[in-house]
Amino acid sequence: MMTRTVKTLLLLIVAGALLSGCNTARGVGEDIKDLGSIISHAAS
């Protein structure tokens, strides 16, 4: 139960940081693209 709460809290913090870091729709798209690249590189 505790790990689920910690994971949820961490997800909210990361999402808040990403959303506060980009001011426009274009910025959101670039951030999502970069995140996809990071996940892709980590998986391979």
ABEGO torsion letter per residue (X at the ends): XAAAAAAAAAAAAAAAAAAAABABAAAAAAAAAAAAAAAAAAAX
